[in-house]
Every structure is written in structure tokens, then in C-alpha cells.
């Protein structure tokens, strides 16, 4: 699903989104490498109070999220000349809208999977602040990309290299072809 807005082939701004356990950080870092742009794990932009709340097994509410989403949007806006890939759950349309408010060219890559696949991944993680007990609340909160949102959906029930290859290919499909880019300049 995508809007008509082309992705900047030189400096893409990509938000790798999905519930915990979908592989946002792992896939995001490799997608960034493929495009030759920096990667930021959005979790590093959470205020400490949010990290403590999640570590205690309590889901964040919207009041907790707004400062975090604004920080992500600002980081993306600051990177419009270099490109950036950010891992961020961006589960609700309003959250994505908050990011787009600062970075309107942001493309969203939804890493999608079944509850069983996601739960198994979460159970296998060591030392992550998000407990598997919050997966169901995240799945209940997830609002899939709208047809008017610039983005792609990739199934995570595959190897990481395959997920990355599919994501990169799908994102490139949203980019103008080289001949079209030459005509634009």
C-alpha cells in the first residue's frame, strides 16, 4: 500500500514499525545499511520513565508516547538531507501522523507476523525491557497502514536476510525509476 508520493532514492526516511518481537531493530539496521543511511533504534529516544514503566510490565499510554513520537519525528526531519531509518512501533495511525507532522516524507515499513511467531521471538530474547506479556496489548493496539499512507508490509515469518531483501525491494518499488529521476532534475 502506498500513496502517490515518491520516496527519495538518495535520502529515504523509513520508519520500521510493528509490535515488539517483529524485528524492528535487526531489520531496520540492515535496511539502513542497504540504503547507506544511518539507523536509530527509536527505543533509545524513549524517556527513562517510559523504559521503567515498560520494564515493570505496564503498557505505555498516549500521554507517555507523545514526547517520544515528537522526538522521532524531529530526528527524521533533521535527517532529510542524509536519510534515516528509525525503528519505532508506530502502532496507531495517530502516532504515525505525529511523526509525519515533522517528517512528511516518512515511509512506514510494517513488519507483520502471527501472534505465535512474534511470541516465540519475544520469548527467545534476553535482556530486553519489553516483556512478552505485553504482546497481546500491542497486537490489540496495532492499526494497520491505511491505503493513503506511504508504506509497505512485510511478513516476518522468514529468515532475516529474506525479510530485509523483501523490504528493500518493496521500498525501492516506491522510488522513482532512474529515468524518471533524471527527468525530475
QUIVENWO-V617176 format. One record per run of one state. SS is the DSSP state (alpha for helix, beta for strand, coil for the rest). FROM is the first residue (numbers start at 0). LEN is the number of residues. If there is no record, write none. Layout:
ss: {SS:SS}
from: {FROM:FROM}
len: {LEN:LEN}
This chain:
ss: {coil:beta:coil:beta:coil:alpha:coil:beta:alpha:coil:alpha:coil:alpha:coil:beta:coil:alpha:coil:beta:coil:alpha:coil:alpha:coil:beta:coil:alpha:coil:beta:coil:alpha:coil}
from: {0:6:7:12:17:23:35:37:41:45:47:55:61:78:83:87:92:102:106:112:114:124:131:141:150:155:159:173:174:175:177:184}
len: {6:1:5:5:6:12:2:4:4:2:8:6:17:5:4:5:10:4:6:2:10:7:10:9:5:4:14:1:1:2:7:1}
